Amino acid sequence: MSILMALLRWLDRNIEKTVILAAYSSMSLIIVYAVFERYVFSSQIPWSSSIPIYLFLWVTWIGCAYNVKRRTHLVFNDFRMRMPYGAQFACLWLDTLLWIGFGCMVAYFTIEQTHLAYQNFSIVQGTDNVMQWWFYLATPVGWFLLMFRALQNLAEDIGRYRKRKPFLVDIQTIGGD
């Protein structure tokens, strides 16, 4: 059981960074190789211009979840820090509710789009068997992860509120890493 808990803790700390690194590295290697092949051998891999674009979906949406986890997304801290303590807590609740509400809408409609690509056996341009839905899955997965991170942040905020600790200290230290 402790191995499972250690794995879950590692995933909690590193899942976004790992996925982003893998997708960004793959994207970069494909582009570098495609440019090399184009200028040195005067040929091009047919999928070298489409796969990196689809990989960018993974970088983008998992990166959004990572920014919510780290609380480095767009916020108006200067304004909030001047608010009373209870109002700051209410704003943090509002943040979470908005992330969850918007995330549910995004996830609902993108699951529908992903399922449609799955049903139609849509393949990535220039390939014979790479399915588009594998890449479309990035949006709902990213948003479910984002909503999970928003709930984790809210749990931390509730703990801070109960202990009367400040919410908006150094944003880089709140939320881990």
Helices and strands as residue ranges (DSSP letters): H 2-40, H 51-70, H 77-81, H 85-119, H 133-136, H 138-163
